[in-house]
Amino acid sequence: MSIIDQLTELKEHEETIIWVKGEPFIVTRATDGDIERVTKGICLD
């Protein structure tokens, strides 16, 4: 299963940790409010 598949399967309020170059990041599905509040991001289309 790809990282994209894993992330898109997250349900609202679920979290996962991804490791990028040895650094951990907590990832959760964003709400509309999150998108308005956080003004930067990464697109993995």
PDB file of all heavy atoms in Angstrom:
ATOM      1  N   MET A   1       0.858  -1.172   0.000  1.00  0.00           N
ATOM      2  CA  MET A   1       0.000   0.000   0.000  1.00  0.00           C
ATOM      3  C   MET A   1       0.904   1.235   0.000  1.00  0.00           C
ATOM      4  O   MET A   1       1.835   1.326   0.786  1.00  0.00           O
ATOM      5  CB  MET A   1      -0.907  -0.017   1.234  1.00  0.00           C
ATOM      6  CG  MET A   1      -1.814   1.182   1.324  1.00  0.00           C
ATOM      7  SD  MET A   1      -2.913   1.192   2.768  1.00  0.00           S
ATOM      8  CE  MET A   1      -4.072  -0.062   2.293  1.00  0.00           C
ATOM      9  N   SER A   2       0.596   2.186  -0.852  1.00  0.00           N
ATOM     10  CA  SER A   2       1.420   3.391  -0.963  1.00  0.00           C
ATOM     11  C   SER A   2       1.098   4.369   0.165  1.00  0.00           C
ATOM     12  O   SER A   2       0.044   4.292   0.807  1.00  0.00           O
ATOM     13  CB  SER A   2       1.184   4.075  -2.308  1.00  0.00           C
ATOM     14  OG  SER A   2      -0.075   4.720  -2.317  1.00  0.00           O
ATOM     15  N   ILE A   3       1.994   5.306   0.393  1.00  0.00           N
ATOM     16  CA  ILE A   3       1.767   6.344   1.402  1.00  0.00           C
ATOM     17  C   ILE A   3       0.528   7.166   1.059  1.00  0.00           C
ATOM     18  O   ILE A   3      -0.240   7.543   1.943  1.00  0.00           O
ATOM     19  CB  ILE A   3       3.018   7.247   1.596  1.00  0.00           C
ATOM     20  CG1 ILE A   3       2.804   8.236   2.744  1.00  0.00           C
ATOM     21  CG2 ILE A   3       3.351   8.004   0.331  1.00  0.00           C
ATOM     22  CD1 ILE A   3       2.724   7.621   4.094  1.00  0.00           C
ATOM     23  N   ILE A   4       0.290   7.413  -0.214  1.00  0.00           N
ATOM     24  CA  ILE A   4      -0.906   8.168  -0.632  1.00  0.00           C
ATOM     25  C   ILE A   4      -2.161   7.397  -0.231  1.00  0.00           C
ATOM     26  O   ILE A   4      -3.108   7.977   0.317  1.00  0.00           O
ATOM     27  CB  ILE A   4      -0.892   8.432  -2.156  1.00  0.00           C
ATOM     28  CG1 ILE A   4       0.327   9.248  -2.558  1.00  0.00           C
ATOM     29  CG2 ILE A   4      -2.184   9.105  -2.609  1.00  0.00           C
ATOM     30  CD1 ILE A   4       0.356  10.662  -2.038  1.00  0.00           C
ATOM     31  N   ASP A   5      -2.174   6.086  -0.491  1.00  0.00           N
ATOM     32  CA  ASP A   5      -3.321   5.261  -0.109  1.00  0.00           C
ATOM     33  C   ASP A   5      -3.535   5.294   1.403  1.00  0.00           C
ATOM     34  O   ASP A   5      -4.663   5.423   1.878  1.00  0.00           O
ATOM     35  CB  ASP A   5      -3.133   3.815  -0.562  1.00  0.00           C
ATOM     36  CG  ASP A   5      -3.174   3.656  -2.066  1.00  0.00           C
ATOM     37  OD1 ASP A   5      -3.780   4.507  -2.753  1.00  0.00           O
ATOM     38  OD2 ASP A   5      -2.587   2.670  -2.554  1.00  0.00           O
ATOM     39  N   GLN A   6      -2.457   5.177   2.151  1.00  0.00           N
ATOM     40  CA  GLN A   6      -2.565   5.178   3.611  1.00  0.00           C
ATOM     41  C   GLN A   6      -3.116   6.502   4.133  1.00  0.00           C
ATOM     42  O   GLN A   6      -3.971   6.520   5.022  1.00  0.00           O
ATOM     43  CB  GLN A   6      -1.209   4.906   4.241  1.00  0.00           C
ATOM     44  CG  GLN A   6      -0.723   3.487   4.009  1.00  0.00           C
ATOM     45  CD  GLN A   6       0.667   3.270   4.565  1.00  0.00           C
ATOM     46  OE1 GLN A   6       1.009   3.758   5.625  1.00  0.00           O
ATOM     47  NE2 GLN A   6       1.476   2.528   3.832  1.00  0.00           N
ATOM     48  N   LEU A   7      -2.652   7.598   3.563  1.00  0.00           N
ATOM     49  CA  LEU A   7      -3.118   8.908   4.028  1.00  0.00           C
ATOM     50  C   LEU A   7      -4.568   9.160   3.650  1.00  0.00           C
ATOM     51  O   LEU A   7      -5.338   9.703   4.447  1.00  0.00           O
ATOM     52  CB  LEU A   7      -2.224  10.016   3.467  1.00  0.00           C
ATOM     53  CG  LEU A   7      -0.787  10.033   3.997  1.00  0.00           C
ATOM     54  CD1 LEU A   7       0.021  11.098   3.271  1.00  0.00           C
ATOM     55  CD2 LEU A   7      -0.757  10.233   5.495  1.00  0.00           C
ATOM     56  N   THR A   8      -4.976   8.768   2.446  1.00  0.00           N
ATOM     57  CA  THR A   8      -6.355   9.023   2.023  1.00  0.00           C
ATOM     58  C   THR A   8      -7.353   8.124   2.748  1.00  0.00           C
ATOM     59  O   THR A   8      -8.540   8.430   2.775  1.00  0.00           O
ATOM     60  CB  THR A   8      -6.522   8.873   0.496  1.00  0.00           C
ATOM     61  OG1 THR A   8      -6.073   7.583   0.093  1.00  0.00           O
ATOM     62  CG2 THR A   8      -5.731   9.944  -0.238  1.00  0.00           C
ATOM     63  N   GLU A   9      -6.872   7.046   3.355  1.00  0.00           N
ATOM     64  CA  GLU A   9      -7.757   6.174   4.127  1.00  0.00           C
ATOM     65  C   GLU A   9      -7.931   6.620   5.571  1.00  0.00           C
ATOM     66  O   GLU A   9      -8.757   6.062   6.293  1.00  0.00           O
ATOM     67  CB  GLU A   9      -7.250   4.731   4.081  1.00  0.00           C
ATOM     68  CG  GLU A   9      -7.455   4.088   2.723  1.00  0.00           C
ATOM     69  CD  GLU A   9      -7.034   2.639   2.683  1.00  0.00           C
ATOM     70  OE1 GLU A   9      -6.683   2.071   3.743  1.00  0.00           O
ATOM     71  OE2 GLU A   9      -7.065   2.052   1.584  1.00  0.00           O
ATOM     72  N   LEU A  10      -7.179   7.631   6.009  1.00  0.00           N
ATOM     73  CA  LEU A  10      -7.350   8.139   7.370  1.00  0.00           C
ATOM     74  C   LEU A  10      -8.758   8.693   7.530  1.00  0.00           C
ATOM     75  O   LEU A  10      -9.253   9.416   6.679  1.00  0.00           O
ATOM     76  CB  LEU A  10      -6.354   9.262   7.667  1.00  0.00           C
ATOM     77  CG  LEU A  10      -4.923   8.872   7.972  1.00  0.00           C
ATOM     78  CD1 LEU A  10      -4.068  10.135   8.128  1.00  0.00           C
ATOM     79  CD2 LEU A  10      -4.831   8.012   9.213  1.00  0.00           C
ATOM     80  N   LYS A  11      -9.377   8.343   8.630  1.00  0.00           N
ATOM     81  CA  LYS A  11     -10.699   8.879   8.959  1.00  0.00           C
ATOM     82  C   LYS A  11     -10.524  10.183   9.733  1.00  0.00           C
ATOM     83  O   LYS A  11      -9.453  10.471  10.252  1.00  0.00           O
ATOM     84  CB  LYS A  11     -11.485   7.881   9.821  1.00  0.00           C
ATOM     85  CG  LYS A  11     -11.613   6.509   9.208  1.00  0.00           C
ATOM     86  CD  LYS A  11     -12.435   6.528   7.954  1.00  0.00           C
ATOM     87  CE  LYS A  11     -12.631   5.124   7.438  1.00  0.00           C
ATOM     88  NZ  LYS A  11     -12.249   4.910   6.090  1.00  0.00           N
ATOM     89  N   GLU A  12     -11.586  10.971   9.811  1.00  0.00           N
ATOM     90  CA  GLU A  12     -11.534  12.225  10.560  1.00  0.00           C
ATOM     91  C   GLU A  12     -11.085  11.939  11.993  1.00  0.00           C
ATOM     92  O   GLU A  12     -11.551  10.984  12.620  1.00  0.00           O
ATOM     93  CB  GLU A  12     -12.915  12.889  10.562  1.00  0.00           C
ATOM     94  CG  GLU A  12     -12.896  14.294  11.081  1.00  0.00           C
ATOM     95  CD  GLU A  12     -14.215  15.011  10.874  1.00  0.00           C
ATOM     96  OE1 GLU A  12     -14.927  14.683   9.917  1.00  0.00           O
ATOM     97  OE2 GLU A  12     -14.514  15.896  11.683  1.00  0.00           O
ATOM     98  N   HIS A  13     -10.151  12.709  12.482  1.00  0.00           N
ATOM     99  CA  HIS A  13      -9.575  12.632  13.830  1.00  0.00           C
ATOM    100  C   HIS A  13      -8.572  11.491  14.014  1.00  0.00           C
ATOM    101  O   HIS A  13      -8.029  11.350  15.105  1.00  0.00           O
ATOM    102  CB  HIS A  13     -10.648  12.572  14.917  1.00  0.00           C
ATOM    103  CG  HIS A  13     -11.614  13.706  14.868  1.00  0.00           C
ATOM    104  ND1 HIS A  13     -11.243  15.014  15.095  1.00  0.00           N
ATOM    105  CD2 HIS A  13     -12.928  13.745  14.581  1.00  0.00           C
ATOM    106  CE1 HIS A  13     -12.288  15.799  14.967  1.00  0.00           C
ATOM    107  NE2 HIS A  13     -13.330  15.058  14.653  1.00  0.00           N
ATOM    108  N   GLU A  14      -8.316  10.660  13.000  1.00  0.00           N
ATOM    109  CA  GLU A  14      -7.255   9.657  13.100  1.00  0.00           C
ATOM    110  C   GLU A  14      -5.920  10.324  12.792  1.00  0.00           C
ATOM    111  O   GLU A  14      -5.855  11.280  12.021  1.00  0.00           O
ATOM    112  CB  GLU A  14      -7.474   8.515  12.108  1.00  0.00           C
ATOM    113  CG  GLU A  14      -8.577   7.585  12.481  1.00  0.00           C
ATOM    114  CD  GLU A  14      -8.687   6.411  11.526  1.00  0.00           C
ATOM    115  OE1 GLU A  14      -8.296   6.526  10.351  1.00  0.00           O
ATOM    116  OE2 GLU A  14      -9.188   5.370  11.976  1.00  0.00           O
ATOM    117  N   GLU A  15      -4.873   9.814  13.393  1.00  0.00           N
ATOM    118  CA  GLU A  15      -3.533  10.333  13.166  1.00  0.00           C
ATOM    119  C   GLU A  15      -2.601   9.187  12.786  1.00  0.00           C
ATOM    120  O   GLU A  15      -2.849   8.037  13.134  1.00  0.00           O
ATOM    121  CB  GLU A  15      -2.971  10.988  14.427  1.00  0.00           C
ATOM    122  CG  GLU A  15      -3.737  12.194  14.890  1.00  0.00           C
ATOM    123  CD  GLU A  15      -3.188  12.765  16.176  1.00  0.00           C
ATOM    124  OE1 GLU A  15      -2.701  11.990  17.021  1.00  0.00           O
ATOM    125  OE2 GLU A  15      -3.258  13.983  16.340  1.00  0.00           O
ATOM    126  N   THR A  16      -1.533   9.526  12.091  1.00  0.00           N
ATOM    127  CA  THR A  16      -0.477   8.569  11.795  1.00  0.00           C
ATOM    128  C   THR A  16       0.848   9.320  11.845  1.00  0.00           C
ATOM    129  O   THR A  16       0.873  10.550  11.794  1.00  0.00           O
ATOM    130  CB  THR A  16      -0.679   7.881  10.432  1.00  0.00           C
ATOM    131  OG1 THR A  16       0.208   6.766  10.346  1.00  0.00           O
ATOM    132  CG2 THR A  16      -0.454   8.815   9.268  1.00  0.00           C
ATOM    133  N   ILE A  17       1.918   8.590  11.983  1.00  0.00           N
ATOM    134  CA  ILE A  17       3.247   9.197  11.964  1.00  0.00           C
ATOM    135  C   ILE A  17       3.936   8.766  10.690  1.00  0.00           C
ATOM    136  O   ILE A  17       3.923   7.587  10.338  1.00  0.00           O
ATOM    137  CB  ILE A  17       4.076   8.764  13.186  1.00  0.00           C
ATOM    138  CG1 ILE A  17       3.419   9.281  14.461  1.00  0.00           C
ATOM    139  CG2 ILE A  17       5.515   9.270  13.077  1.00  0.00           C
ATOM    140  CD1 ILE A  17       4.069   8.802  15.732  1.00  0.00           C
ATOM    141  N   ILE A  18       4.497   9.732   9.985  1.00  0.00           N
ATOM    142  CA  ILE A  18       5.322   9.415   8.828  1.00  0.00           C
ATOM    143  C   ILE A  18       6.740   9.891   9.133  1.00  0.00           C
ATOM    144  O   ILE A  18       6.935  10.866   9.854  1.00  0.00           O
ATOM    145  CB  ILE A  18       4.788  10.029   7.511  1.00  0.00           C
ATOM    146  CG1 ILE A  18       4.751  11.548   7.562  1.00  0.00           C
ATOM    147  CG2 ILE A  18       3.419   9.473   7.155  1.00  0.00           C
ATOM    148  CD1 ILE A  18       4.439  12.205   6.221  1.00  0.00           C
ATOM    149  N   TRP A  19       7.710   9.170   8.599  1.00  0.00           N
ATOM    150  CA  TRP A  19       9.115   9.495   8.813  1.00  0.00           C
ATOM    151  C   TRP A  19       9.699   9.996   7.507  1.00  0.00           C
ATOM    152  O   TRP A  19       9.588   9.337   6.481  1.00  0.00           O
ATOM    153  CB  TRP A  19       9.879   8.257   9.281  1.00  0.00           C
ATOM    154  CG  TRP A  19       9.444   7.809  10.641  1.00  0.00           C
ATOM    155  CD1 TRP A  19       8.352   7.046  10.948  1.00  0.00           C
ATOM    156  CD2 TRP A  19      10.068   8.120  11.877  1.00  0.00           C
ATOM    157  NE1 TRP A  19       8.265   6.866  12.296  1.00  0.00           N
ATOM    158  CE2 TRP A  19       9.312   7.508  12.901  1.00  0.00           C
ATOM    159  CE3 TRP A  19      11.192   8.858  12.220  1.00  0.00           C
ATOM    160  CZ2 TRP A  19       9.656   7.607  14.242  1.00  0.00           C
ATOM    161  CZ3 TRP A  19      11.539   8.950  13.558  1.00  0.00           C
ATOM    162  CH2 TRP A  19      10.771   8.334  14.554  1.00  0.00           C
ATOM    163  N   VAL A  20      10.299  11.173   7.537  1.00  0.00           N
ATOM    164  CA  VAL A  20      10.941  11.767   6.370  1.00  0.00           C
ATOM    165  C   VAL A  20      12.386  12.093   6.759  1.00  0.00           C
ATOM    166  O   VAL A  20      12.616  12.920   7.656  1.00  0.00           O
ATOM    167  CB  VAL A  20      10.204  13.046   5.909  1.00  0.00           C
ATOM    168  CG1 VAL A  20      10.899  13.662   4.711  1.00  0.00           C
ATOM    169  CG2 VAL A  20       8.734  12.748   5.604  1.00  0.00           C
ATOM    170  N   LYS A  21      13.321  11.416   6.118  1.00  0.00           N
ATOM    171  CA  LYS A  21      14.749  11.609   6.417  1.00  0.00           C
ATOM    172  C   LYS A  21      15.040  11.509   7.908  1.00  0.00           C
ATOM    173  O   LYS A  21      15.759  12.302   8.486  1.00  0.00           O
ATOM    174  CB  LYS A  21      15.242  12.940   5.859  1.00  0.00           C
ATOM    175  CG  LYS A  21      15.207  12.991   4.342  1.00  0.00           C
ATOM    176  CD  LYS A  21      15.817  14.267   3.814  1.00  0.00           C
ATOM    177  CE  LYS A  21      15.821  14.240   2.297  1.00  0.00           C
ATOM    178  NZ  LYS A  21      16.480  15.416   1.728  1.00  0.00           N
ATOM    179  N   GLY A  22      14.428  10.522   8.558  1.00  0.00           N
ATOM    180  CA  GLY A  22      14.673  10.270   9.969  1.00  0.00           C
ATOM    181  C   GLY A  22      13.918  11.155  10.936  1.00  0.00           C
ATOM    182  O   GLY A  22      14.078  11.034  12.146  1.00  0.00           O
ATOM    183  N   GLU A  23      13.075  12.037  10.428  1.00  0.00           N
ATOM    184  CA  GLU A  23      12.296  12.945  11.276  1.00  0.00           C
ATOM    185  C   GLU A  23      10.823  12.535  11.279  1.00  0.00           C
ATOM    186  O   GLU A  23      10.237  12.338  10.217  1.00  0.00           O
ATOM    187  CB  GLU A  23      12.406  14.390  10.772  1.00  0.00           C
ATOM    188  CG  GLU A  23      13.799  14.969  10.826  1.00  0.00           C
ATOM    189  CD  GLU A  23      14.270  15.222  12.251  1.00  0.00           C
ATOM    190  OE1 GLU A  23      13.433  15.495  13.143  1.00  0.00           O
ATOM    191  OE2 GLU A  23      15.492  15.129  12.459  1.00  0.00           O
ATOM    192  N   PRO A  24      10.211  12.416  12.466  1.00  0.00           N
ATOM    193  CA  PRO A  24       8.800  12.029  12.541  1.00  0.00           C
ATOM    194  C   PRO A  24       7.864  13.230  12.377  1.00  0.00           C
ATOM    195  O   PRO A  24       8.144  14.331  12.858  1.00  0.00           O
ATOM    196  CB  PRO A  24       8.678  11.450  13.945  1.00  0.00           C
ATOM    197  CG  PRO A  24       9.698  12.208  14.736  1.00  0.00           C
ATOM    198  CD  PRO A  24      10.832  12.499  13.783  1.00  0.00           C
ATOM    199  N   PHE A  25       6.754  13.001  11.669  1.00  0.00           N
ATOM    200  CA  PHE A  25       5.720  14.011  11.488  1.00  0.00           C
ATOM    201  C   PHE A  25       4.369  13.370  11.791  1.00  0.00           C
ATOM    202  O   PHE A  25       4.085  12.273  11.313  1.00  0.00           O
ATOM    203  CB  PHE A  25       5.707  14.544  10.052  1.00  0.00           C
ATOM    204  CG  PHE A  25       6.953  15.302   9.688  1.00  0.00           C
ATOM    205  CD1 PHE A  25       8.081  14.636   9.249  1.00  0.00           C
ATOM    206  CD2 PHE A  25       6.992  16.684   9.799  1.00  0.00           C
ATOM    207  CE1 PHE A  25       9.244  15.323   8.926  1.00  0.00           C
ATOM    208  CE2 PHE A  25       8.142  17.383   9.476  1.00  0.00           C
ATOM    209  CZ  PHE A  25       9.278  16.700   9.040  1.00  0.00           C
ATOM    210  N   ILE A  26       3.535  14.052  12.564  1.00  0.00           N
ATOM    211  CA  ILE A  26       2.179  13.580  12.835  1.00  0.00           C
ATOM    212  C   ILE A  26       1.285  14.115  11.726  1.00  0.00           C
ATOM    213  O   ILE A  26       1.295  15.311  11.435  1.00  0.00           O
ATOM    214  CB  ILE A  26       1.670  14.052  14.198  1.00  0.00           C
ATOM    215  CG1 ILE A  26       2.519  13.434  15.306  1.00  0.00           C
ATOM    216  CG2 ILE A  26       0.192  13.693  14.370  1.00  0.00           C
ATOM    217  CD1 ILE A  26       2.192  13.945  16.683  1.00  0.00           C
ATOM    218  N   VAL A  27       0.505  13.231  11.118  1.00  0.00           N
ATOM    219  CA  VAL A  27      -0.362  13.608  10.003  1.00  0.00           C
ATOM    220  C   VAL A  27      -1.795  13.204  10.339  1.00  0.00           C
ATOM    221  O   VAL A  27      -2.043  12.109  10.843  1.00  0.00           O
ATOM    222  CB  VAL A  27       0.085  12.896   8.699  1.00  0.00           C
ATOM    223  CG1 VAL A  27      -0.828  13.261   7.548  1.00  0.00           C
ATOM    224  CG2 VAL A  27       1.525  13.236   8.378  1.00  0.00           C
ATOM    225  N   THR A  28      -2.716  14.088  10.055  1.00  0.00           N
ATOM    226  CA  THR A  28      -4.133  13.825  10.238  1.00  0.00           C
ATOM    227  C   THR A  28      -4.888  14.455   9.075  1.00  0.00           C
ATOM    228  O   THR A  28      -4.375  15.346   8.397  1.00  0.00           O
ATOM    229  CB  THR A  28      -4.630  14.374  11.595  1.00  0.00           C
ATOM    230  OG1 THR A  28      -5.973  13.949  11.817  1.00  0.00           O
ATOM    231  CG2 THR A  28      -4.551  15.883  11.656  1.00  0.00           C
ATOM    232  N   ARG A  29      -6.095  13.991   8.813  1.00  0.00           N
ATOM    233  CA  ARG A  29      -6.911  14.563   7.741  1.00  0.00           C
ATOM    234  C   ARG A  29      -7.304  15.991   8.129  1.00  0.00           C
ATOM    235  O   ARG A  29      -7.768  16.246   9.237  1.00  0.00           O
ATOM    236  CB  ARG A  29      -8.162  13.714   7.524  1.00  0.00           C
ATOM    237  CG  ARG A  29      -9.029  14.200   6.384  1.00  0.00           C
ATOM    238  CD  ARG A  29     -10.188  13.272   6.128  1.00  0.00           C
ATOM    239  NE  ARG A  29      -9.771  12.009   5.570  1.00  0.00           N
ATOM    240  CZ  ARG A  29      -9.566  11.791   4.273  1.00  0.00           C
ATOM    241  NH1 ARG A  29      -9.749  12.762   3.409  1.00  0.00           N
ATOM    242  NH2 ARG A  29      -9.194  10.609   3.848  1.00  0.00           N
ATOM    243  N   ALA A  30      -7.122  16.927   7.231  1.00  0.00           N
ATOM    244  CA  ALA A  30      -7.433  18.338   7.493  1.00  0.00           C
ATOM    245  C   ALA A  30      -8.924  18.612   7.298  1.00  0.00           C
ATOM    246  O   ALA A  30      -9.561  18.055   6.412  1.00  0.00           O
ATOM    247  CB  ALA A  30      -6.628  19.238   6.563  1.00  0.00           C
ATOM    248  N   THR A  31      -9.437  19.484   8.125  1.00  0.00           N
ATOM    249  CA  THR A  31     -10.806  19.974   7.963  1.00  0.00           C
ATOM    250  C   THR A  31     -10.752  21.279   7.165  1.00  0.00           C
ATOM    251  O   THR A  31      -9.677  21.847   6.964  1.00  0.00           O
ATOM    252  CB  THR A  31     -11.448  20.255   9.329  1.00  0.00           C
ATOM    253  OG1 THR A  31     -10.724  21.326   9.957  1.00  0.00           O
ATOM    254  CG2 THR A  31     -11.438  19.026  10.225  1.00  0.00           C
ATOM    255  N   ASP A  32     -11.904  21.778   6.757  1.00  0.00           N
ATOM    256  CA  ASP A  32     -11.948  23.071   6.068  1.00  0.00           C
ATOM    257  C   ASP A  32     -11.348  24.167   6.949  1.00  0.00           C
ATOM    258  O   ASP A  32     -10.625  25.033   6.471  1.00  0.00           O
ATOM    259  CB  ASP A  32     -13.372  23.434   5.665  1.00  0.00           C
ATOM    260  CG  ASP A  32     -13.902  22.561   4.537  1.00  0.00           C
ATOM    261  OD1 ASP A  32     -13.087  21.967   3.806  1.00  0.00           O
ATOM    262  OD2 ASP A  32     -15.135  22.483   4.394  1.00  0.00           O
ATOM    263  N   GLY A  33     -11.625  24.112   8.249  1.00  0.00           N
ATOM    264  CA  GLY A  33     -11.074  25.088   9.178  1.00  0.00           C
ATOM    265  C   GLY A  33      -9.558  25.017   9.249  1.00  0.00           C
ATOM    266  O   GLY A  33      -8.880  26.039   9.341  1.00  0.00           O
ATOM    267  N   ASP A  34      -9.012  23.791   9.222  1.00  0.00           N
ATOM    268  CA  ASP A  34      -7.557  23.618   9.234  1.00  0.00           C
ATOM    269  C   ASP A  34      -6.938  24.261   7.999  1.00  0.00           C
ATOM    270  O   ASP A  34      -5.901  24.918   8.078  1.00  0.00           O
ATOM    271  CB  ASP A  34      -7.176  22.135   9.250  1.00  0.00           C
ATOM    272  CG  ASP A  34      -7.558  21.431  10.532  1.00  0.00           C
ATOM    273  OD1 ASP A  34      -7.571  22.078  11.600  1.00  0.00           O
ATOM    274  OD2 ASP A  34      -7.839  20.214  10.455  1.00  0.00           O
ATOM    275  N   ILE A  35      -7.571  24.063   6.855  1.00  0.00           N
ATOM    276  CA  ILE A  35      -7.035  24.599   5.599  1.00  0.00           C
ATOM    277  C   ILE A  35      -7.009  26.120   5.634  1.00  0.00           C
ATOM    278  O   ILE A  35      -6.053  26.741   5.180  1.00  0.00           O
ATOM    279  CB  ILE A  35      -7.847  24.069   4.401  1.00  0.00           C
ATOM    280  CG1 ILE A  35      -7.617  22.556   4.276  1.00  0.00           C
ATOM    281  CG2 ILE A  35      -7.472  24.795   3.114  1.00  0.00           C
ATOM    282  CD1 ILE A  35      -8.551  21.862   3.325  1.00  0.00           C
ATOM    283  N   GLU A  36      -8.022  26.734   6.226  1.00  0.00           N
ATOM    284  CA  GLU A  36      -8.042  28.191   6.349  1.00  0.00           C
ATOM    285  C   GLU A  36      -7.007  28.688   7.355  1.00  0.00           C
ATOM    286  O   GLU A  36      -6.398  29.726   7.173  1.00  0.00           O
ATOM    287  CB  GLU A  36      -9.431  28.662   6.759  1.00  0.00           C
ATOM    288  CG  GLU A  36     -10.452  28.511   5.653  1.00  0.00           C
ATOM    289  CD  GLU A  36     -11.824  28.998   6.065  1.00  0.00           C
ATOM    290  OE1 GLU A  36     -11.936  29.766   7.047  1.00  0.00           O
ATOM    291  OE2 GLU A  36     -12.796  28.607   5.393  1.00  0.00           O
ATOM    292  N   ARG A  37      -6.796  27.907   8.430  1.00  0.00           N
ATOM    293  CA  ARG A  37      -5.889  28.315   9.509  1.00  0.00           C
ATOM    294  C   ARG A  37      -4.429  28.129   9.130  1.00  0.00           C
ATOM    295  O   ARG A  37      -3.588  28.971   9.410  1.00  0.00           O
ATOM    296  CB  ARG A  37      -6.226  27.485  10.762  1.00  0.00           C
ATOM    297  CG  ARG A  37      -5.395  27.745  11.972  1.00  0.00           C
ATOM    298  CD  ARG A  37      -5.858  26.887  13.156  1.00  0.00           C
ATOM    299  NE  ARG A  37      -5.871  25.464  12.879  1.00  0.00           N
ATOM    300  CZ  ARG A  37      -4.810  24.668  12.929  1.00  0.00           C
ATOM    301  NH1 ARG A  37      -3.632  25.161  13.246  1.00  0.00           N
ATOM    302  NH2 ARG A  37      -4.911  23.372  12.676  1.00  0.00           N
ATOM    303  N   VAL A  38      -4.105  27.003   8.496  1.00  0.00           N
ATOM    304  CA  VAL A  38      -2.729  26.689   8.129  1.00  0.00           C
ATOM    305  C   VAL A  38      -2.535  27.132   6.676  1.00  0.00           C
ATOM    306  O   VAL A  38      -3.189  26.625   5.786  1.00  0.00           O
ATOM    307  CB  VAL A  38      -2.451  25.180   8.273  1.00  0.00           C
ATOM    308  CG1 VAL A  38      -1.024  24.862   7.856  1.00  0.00           C
ATOM    309  CG2 VAL A  38      -2.720  24.715   9.688  1.00  0.00           C
ATOM    310  N   THR A  39      -1.646  28.054   6.456  1.00  0.00           N
ATOM    311  CA  THR A  39      -1.561  28.698   5.138  1.00  0.00           C
ATOM    312  C   THR A  39      -0.466  28.128   4.235  1.00  0.00           C
ATOM    313  O   THR A  39      -0.154  28.720   3.211  1.00  0.00           O
ATOM    314  CB  THR A  39      -1.340  30.207   5.307  1.00  0.00           C
ATOM    315  OG1 THR A  39      -0.117  30.416   6.034  1.00  0.00           O
ATOM    316  CG2 THR A  39      -2.497  30.851   6.054  1.00  0.00           C
ATOM    317  N   LYS A  40       0.103  26.982   4.604  1.00  0.00           N
ATOM    318  CA  LYS A  40       1.087  26.361   3.720  1.00  0.00           C
ATOM    319  C   LYS A  40       0.935  24.854   3.789  1.00  0.00           C
ATOM    320  O   LYS A  40       0.393  24.311   4.750  1.00  0.00           O
ATOM    321  CB  LYS A  40       2.505  26.793   4.069  1.00  0.00           C
ATOM    322  CG  LYS A  40       2.919  26.496   5.484  1.00  0.00           C
ATOM    323  CD  LYS A  40       4.286  27.064   5.760  1.00  0.00           C
ATOM    324  CE  LYS A  40       4.609  26.954   7.242  1.00  0.00           C
ATOM    325  NZ  LYS A  40       5.889  27.535   7.562  1.00  0.00           N
ATOM    326  N   GLY A  41       1.405  24.172   2.754  1.00  0.00           N
ATOM    327  CA  GLY A  41       1.277  22.728   2.720  1.00  0.00           C
ATOM    328  C   GLY A  41       2.030  22.144   1.542  1.00  0.00           C
ATOM    329  O   GLY A  41       2.733  22.846   0.816  1.00  0.00           O
ATOM    330  N   ILE A  42       1.854  20.857   1.358  1.00  0.00           N
ATOM    331  CA  ILE A  42       2.514  20.102   0.278  1.00  0.00           C
ATOM    332  C   ILE A  42       1.437  19.329  -0.465  1.00  0.00           C
ATOM    333  O   ILE A  42       0.575  18.718   0.146  1.00  0.00           O
ATOM    334  CB  ILE A  42       3.545  19.122   0.859  1.00  0.00           C
ATOM    335  CG1 ILE A  42       4.637  19.875   1.614  1.00  0.00           C
ATOM    336  CG2 ILE A  42       4.147  18.264  -0.241  1.00  0.00           C
ATOM    337  CD1 ILE A  42       5.534  18.966   2.426  1.00  0.00           C
ATOM    338  N   CYS A  43       1.494  19.341  -1.785  1.00  0.00           N
ATOM    339  CA  CYS A  43       0.554  18.583  -2.601  1.00  0.00           C
ATOM    340  C   CYS A  43       1.242  17.319  -3.115  1.00  0.00           C
ATOM    341  O   CYS A  43       2.315  17.390  -3.717  1.00  0.00           O
ATOM    342  CB  CYS A  43       0.073  19.435  -3.762  1.00  0.00           C
ATOM    343  SG  CYS A  43      -1.131  18.584  -4.808  1.00  0.00           S
ATOM    344  N   LEU A  44       0.638  16.169  -2.908  1.00  0.00           N
ATOM    345  CA  LEU A  44       1.203  14.890  -3.343  1.00  0.00           C
ATOM    346  C   LEU A  44       0.338  14.231  -4.411  1.00  0.00           C
ATOM    347  O   LEU A  44       0.253  13.021  -4.472  1.00  0.00           O
ATOM    348  CB  LEU A  44       1.368  13.935  -2.158  1.00  0.00           C
ATOM    349  CG  LEU A  44       2.292  14.383  -1.038  1.00  0.00           C
ATOM    350  CD1 LEU A  44       2.248  13.383   0.114  1.00  0.00           C
ATOM    351  CD2 LEU A  44       3.702  14.536  -1.546  1.00  0.00           C
ATOM    352  N   ASP A  45      -0.299  15.014  -5.275  1.00  0.00           N
ATOM    353  CA  ASP A  45      -1.151  14.449  -6.333  1.00  0.00           C
ATOM    354  C   ASP A  45      -0.379  13.544  -7.240  1.00  0.00           C
ATOM    355  O   ASP A  45       0.693  13.736  -7.649  1.00  0.00           O
ATOM    356  CB  ASP A  45      -1.790  15.552  -7.168  1.00  0.00           C
ATOM    357  CG  ASP A  45      -3.001  16.138  -6.470  1.00  0.00           C
ATOM    358  OD1 ASP A  45      -3.493  15.535  -5.527  1.00  0.00           O
ATOM    359  OD2 ASP A  45      -3.441  17.215  -6.896  1.00  0.00           O
TER     360      ASP A  45
END
